[in-house]
Amino acid sequence: MSQTARATVVADEFRITALDAPLGAEVHGLDLRQPPSPQQVLALRQGLREHHVLLFRGQSPTDRQYLDFVTLFGPVFQPPVDVPVLSSGADGKAPEIVKVANSEDGELGNAPLAAHIDHQWTPAPSASSFLQALQVPGSGGETLFTNLALAYDSLDAATREEIDGLRLITYNPFVRIRQNGGYGGAFHRYRTPDIEPVQGSEHPLVRTHPESGRRLLFLSAHTEVEIPGYDPARGAALIARLREHLARPELTYTHHWRVGDILWWDNQATLHARNGFPEDQQRRLQRISLGGGRPF
């Protein structure tokens, strides 16, 4: 075999290599237009458990191929019909593929998005999501991921003891958006008794990962929340302190998108955020979320 042939074989070898970051790994030697082997599916599952985010470069599947690959790892997430989420229709259902784009048929525009857990306000939040880049801006639009397992582990012992066993109500931001007539209204970061509650779900503030058993700080950066049974001032102060901890750069990986990238992230173990980008530049991505269980 020639040197060139040997190099090609090595370059195409299936492997998962960790990124130089607090989370994330890159998958090599896989073409999502072709069905992966059972061994590869199992390796990818294990890779996500270990690294929380997997990156696939240079991919160009059709929508059908994209869905076929993604659903090897679970069913597409569907919220209860009375619980609105991004792209919910009049019938309460969300599309299988959500268009995240600053165009007429897309969602979320070009503004920055604070670090969050998708569907955290639903009774059973999504387990993970895939995001495919079809078009990216020349600057901005990066996605930032926060390692929630590392965030919990790096808390001091007194804080871990304080929050273990606490519950957290996360209120539905899309209900507030409808009340406010759009994204431009006022939003609350902590609900106090003077604020009328909206639809939400109660989950552990520190949840256990259903596969790895890792303890996770299950808290978004800006979403309206409340610790039931806590004095409001004390609860708001605690949440603010935890959010300040989550913002530490040593917990975060920043992904700079290329066309053909697909990211798969564990929605149970990460936050994700987005940097803003120029309004006159196009960013088109496609997201598929997979169903999860009730946090414990």
Secondary structure as a PSIPRED ss2 file (coil, helix, strand):
# PSIPRED VFORMAT (PSIPRED V4.0)

   1 M C   1.000  0.000  0.000
   2 S C   1.000  0.000  0.000
   3 Q H   0.000  1.000  0.000
   4 T H   0.000  1.000  0.000
   5 A H   0.000  1.000  0.000
   6 R H   0.000  1.000  0.000
   7 A H   0.000  1.000  0.000
   8 T H   0.000  1.000  0.000
   9 V H   0.000  1.000  0.000
  10 V H   0.000  1.000  0.000
  11 A H   0.000  1.000  0.000
  12 D H   0.000  1.000  0.000
  13 E C   1.000  0.000  0.000
  14 F C   1.000  0.000  0.000
  15 R E   0.000  0.000  1.000
  16 I E   0.000  0.000  1.000
  17 T E   0.000  0.000  1.000
  18 A E   0.000  0.000  1.000
  19 L C   1.000  0.000  0.000
  20 D C   1.000  0.000  0.000
  21 A C   1.000  0.000  0.000
  22 P C   1.000  0.000  0.000
  23 L C   1.000  0.000  0.000
  24 G C   1.000  0.000  0.000
  25 A E   0.000  0.000  1.000
  26 E E   0.000  0.000  1.000
  27 V E   0.000  0.000  1.000
  28 H E   0.000  0.000  1.000
  29 G C   1.000  0.000  0.000
  30 L C   1.000  0.000  0.000
  31 D C   1.000  0.000  0.000
  32 L C   1.000  0.000  0.000
  33 R C   1.000  0.000  0.000
  34 Q C   1.000  0.000  0.000
  35 P C   1.000  0.000  0.000
  36 P C   1.000  0.000  0.000
  37 S C   1.000  0.000  0.000
  38 P H   0.000  1.000  0.000
  39 Q H   0.000  1.000  0.000
  40 Q H   0.000  1.000  0.000
  41 V H   0.000  1.000  0.000
  42 L H   0.000  1.000  0.000
  43 A H   0.000  1.000  0.000
  44 L H   0.000  1.000  0.000
  45 R H   0.000  1.000  0.000
  46 Q H   0.000  1.000  0.000
  47 G H   0.000  1.000  0.000
  48 L H   0.000  1.000  0.000
  49 R H   0.000  1.000  0.000
  50 E H   0.000  1.000  0.000
  51 H H   0.000  1.000  0.000
  52 H C   1.000  0.000  0.000
  53 V E   0.000  0.000  1.000
  54 L E   0.000  0.000  1.000
  55 L E   0.000  0.000  1.000
  56 F E   0.000  0.000  1.000
  57 R C   1.000  0.000  0.000
  58 G C   1.000  0.000  0.000
  59 Q C   1.000  0.000  0.000
  60 S C   1.000  0.000  0.000
  61 P C   1.000  0.000  0.000
  62 T C   1.000  0.000  0.000
  63 D H   0.000  1.000  0.000
  64 R H   0.000  1.000  0.000
  65 Q H   0.000  1.000  0.000
  66 Y H   0.000  1.000  0.000
  67 L H   0.000  1.000  0.000
  68 D H   0.000  1.000  0.000
  69 F H   0.000  1.000  0.000
  70 V H   0.000  1.000  0.000
  71 T H   0.000  1.000  0.000
  72 L H   0.000  1.000  0.000
  73 F H   0.000  1.000  0.000
  74 G C   1.000  0.000  0.000
  75 P C   1.000  0.000  0.000
  76 V E   0.000  0.000  1.000
  77 F C   1.000  0.000  0.000
  78 Q C   1.000  0.000  0.000
  79 P C   1.000  0.000  0.000
  80 P C   1.000  0.000  0.000
  81 V C   1.000  0.000  0.000
  82 D C   1.000  0.000  0.000
  83 V C   1.000  0.000  0.000
  84 P C   1.000  0.000  0.000
  85 V C   1.000  0.000  0.000
  86 L C   1.000  0.000  0.000
  87 S C   1.000  0.000  0.000
  88 S C   1.000  0.000  0.000
  89 G C   1.000  0.000  0.000
  90 A C   1.000  0.000  0.000
  91 D C   1.000  0.000  0.000
  92 G C   1.000  0.000  0.000
  93 K C   1.000  0.000  0.000
  94 A C   1.000  0.000  0.000
  95 P C   1.000  0.000  0.000
  96 E C   1.000  0.000  0.000
  97 I C   1.000  0.000  0.000
  98 V E   0.000  0.000  1.000
  99 K E   0.000  0.000  1.000
 100 V E   0.000  0.000  1.000
 101 A E   0.000  0.000  1.000
 102 N C   1.000  0.000  0.000
 103 S C   1.000  0.000  0.000
 104 E C   1.000  0.000  0.000
 105 D C   1.000  0.000  0.000
 106 G C   1.000  0.000  0.000
 107 E E   0.000  0.000  1.000
 108 L E   0.000  0.000  1.000
 109 G C   1.000  0.000  0.000
 110 N C   1.000  0.000  0.000
 111 A C   1.000  0.000  0.000
 112 P C   1.000  0.000  0.000
 113 L E   0.000  0.000  1.000
 114 A E   0.000  0.000  1.000
 115 A E   0.000  0.000  1.000
 116 H E   0.000  0.000  1.000
 117 I C   1.000  0.000  0.000
 118 D C   1.000  0.000  0.000
 119 H C   1.000  0.000  0.000
 120 Q C   1.000  0.000  0.000
 121 W C   1.000  0.000  0.000
 122 T C   1.000  0.000  0.000
 123 P C   1.000  0.000  0.000
 124 A C   1.000  0.000  0.000
 125 P C   1.000  0.000  0.000
 126 S C   1.000  0.000  0.000
 127 A C   1.000  0.000  0.000
 128 S E   0.000  0.000  1.000
 129 S E   0.000  0.000  1.000
 130 F E   0.000  0.000  1.000
 131 L E   0.000  0.000  1.000
 132 Q E   0.000  0.000  1.000
 133 A E   0.000  0.000  1.000
 134 L E   0.000  0.000  1.000
 135 Q E   0.000  0.000  1.000
 136 V C   1.000  0.000  0.000
 137 P C   1.000  0.000  0.000
 138 G C   1.000  0.000  0.000
 139 S C   1.000  0.000  0.000
 140 G C   1.000  0.000  0.000
 141 G C   1.000  0.000  0.000
 142 E C   1.000  0.000  0.000
 143 T E   0.000  0.000  1.000
 144 L E   0.000  0.000  1.000
 145 F E   0.000  0.000  1.000
 146 T E   0.000  0.000  1.000
 147 N E   0.000  0.000  1.000
 148 L H   0.000  1.000  0.000
 149 A H   0.000  1.000  0.000
 150 L H   0.000  1.000  0.000
 151 A H   0.000  1.000  0.000
 152 Y H   0.000  1.000  0.000
 153 D H   0.000  1.000  0.000
 154 S C   1.000  0.000  0.000
 155 L C   1.000  0.000  0.000
 156 D C   1.000  0.000  0.000
 157 A H   0.000  1.000  0.000
 158 A H   0.000  1.000  0.000
 159 T H   0.000  1.000  0.000
 160 R H   0.000  1.000  0.000
 161 E H   0.000  1.000  0.000
 162 E H   0.000  1.000  0.000
 163 I H   0.000  1.000  0.000
 164 D C   1.000  0.000  0.000
 165 G C   1.000  0.000  0.000
 166 L C   1.000  0.000  0.000
 167 R E   0.000  0.000  1.000
 168 L E   0.000  0.000  1.000
 169 I E   0.000  0.000  1.000
 170 T E   0.000  0.000  1.000
 171 Y E   0.000  0.000  1.000
 172 N C   1.000  0.000  0.000
 173 P H   0.000  1.000  0.000
 174 F H   0.000  1.000  0.000
 175 V H   0.000  1.000  0.000
 176 R H   0.000  1.000  0.000
 177 I H   0.000  1.000  0.000
 178 R H   0.000  1.000  0.000
 179 Q H   0.000  1.000  0.000
 180 N H   0.000  1.000  0.000
 181 G C   1.000  0.000  0.000
 182 G C   1.000  0.000  0.000
 183 Y C   1.000  0.000  0.000
 184 G C   1.000  0.000  0.000
 185 G C   1.000  0.000  0.000
 186 A C   1.000  0.000  0.000
 187 F C   1.000  0.000  0.000
 188 H C   1.000  0.000  0.000
 189 R C   1.000  0.000  0.000
 190 Y E   0.000  0.000  1.000
 191 R C   1.000  0.000  0.000
 192 T C   1.000  0.000  0.000
 193 P C   1.000  0.000  0.000
 194 D C   1.000  0.000  0.000
 195 I C   1.000  0.000  0.000
 196 E C   1.000  0.000  0.000
 197 P C   1.000  0.000  0.000
 198 V C   1.000  0.000  0.000
 199 Q C   1.000  0.000  0.000
 200 G E   0.000  0.000  1.000
 201 S E   0.000  0.000  1.000
 202 E E   0.000  0.000  1.000
 203 H E   0.000  0.000  1.000
 204 P E   0.000  0.000  1.000
 205 L C   1.000  0.000  0.000
 206 V E   0.000  0.000  1.000
 207 R E   0.000  0.000  1.000
 208 T E   0.000  0.000  1.000
 209 H C   1.000  0.000  0.000
 210 P C   1.000  0.000  0.000
 211 E C   1.000  0.000  0.000
 212 S C   1.000  0.000  0.000
 213 G C   1.000  0.000  0.000
 214 R C   1.000  0.000  0.000
 215 R E   0.000  0.000  1.000
 216 L E   0.000  0.000  1.000
 217 L E   0.000  0.000  1.000
 218 F C   1.000  0.000  0.000
 219 L C   1.000  0.000  0.000
 220 S C   1.000  0.000  0.000
 221 A C   1.000  0.000  0.000
 222 H C   1.000  0.000  0.000
 223 T C   1.000  0.000  0.000
 224 E C   1.000  0.000  0.000
 225 V E   0.000  0.000  1.000
 226 E E   0.000  0.000  1.000
 227 I C   1.000  0.000  0.000
 228 P C   1.000  0.000  0.000
 229 G C   1.000  0.000  0.000
 230 Y C   1.000  0.000  0.000
 231 D C   1.000  0.000  0.000
 232 P H   0.000  1.000  0.000
 233 A H   0.000  1.000  0.000
 234 R H   0.000  1.000  0.000
 235 G H   0.000  1.000  0.000
 236 A H   0.000  1.000  0.000
 237 A H   0.000  1.000  0.000
 238 L H   0.000  1.000  0.000
 239 I H   0.000  1.000  0.000
 240 A H   0.000  1.000  0.000
 241 R H   0.000  1.000  0.000
 242 L H   0.000  1.000  0.000
 243 R H   0.000  1.000  0.000
 244 E H   0.000  1.000  0.000
 245 H H   0.000  1.000  0.000
 246 L H   0.000  1.000  0.000
 247 A C   1.000  0.000  0.000
 248 R C   1.000  0.000  0.000
 249 P H   0.000  1.000  0.000
 250 E H   0.000  1.000  0.000
 251 L H   0.000  1.000  0.000
 252 T E   0.000  0.000  1.000
 253 Y E   0.000  0.000  1.000
 254 T E   0.000  0.000  1.000
 255 H E   0.000  0.000  1.000
 256 H C   1.000  0.000  0.000
 257 W C   1.000  0.000  0.000
 258 R C   1.000  0.000  0.000
 259 V C   1.000  0.000  0.000
 260 G C   1.000  0.000  0.000
 261 D C   1.000  0.000  0.000
 262 I E   0.000  0.000  1.000
 263 L E   0.000  0.000  1.000
 264 W E   0.000  0.000  1.000
 265 W E   0.000  0.000  1.000
 266 D E   0.000  0.000  1.000
 267 N C   1.000  0.000  0.000
 268 Q C   1.000  0.000  0.000
 269 A C   1.000  0.000  0.000
 270 T E   0.000  0.000  1.000
 271 L E   0.000  0.000  1.000
 272 H E   0.000  0.000  1.000
 273 A E   0.000  0.000  1.000
 274 R E   0.000  0.000  1.000
 275 N C   1.000  0.000  0.000
 276 G C   1.000  0.000  0.000
 277 F C   1.000  0.000  0.000
 278 P C   1.000  0.000  0.000
 279 E C   1.000  0.000  0.000
 280 D C   1.000  0.000  0.000
 281 Q C   1.000  0.000  0.000
 282 Q C   1.000  0.000  0.000
 283 R C   1.000  0.000  0.000
 284 R E   0.000  0.000  1.000
 285 L E   0.000  0.000  1.000
 286 Q E   0.000  0.000  1.000
 287 R E   0.000  0.000  1.000
 288 I E   0.000  0.000  1.000
 289 S E   0.000  0.000  1.000
 290 L E   0.000  0.000  1.000
 291 G C   1.000  0.000  0.000
 292 G C   1.000  0.000  0.000
 293 G C   1.000  0.000  0.000
 294 R C   1.000  0.000  0.000
 295 P C   1.000  0.000  0.000
 296 F C   1.000  0.000  0.000
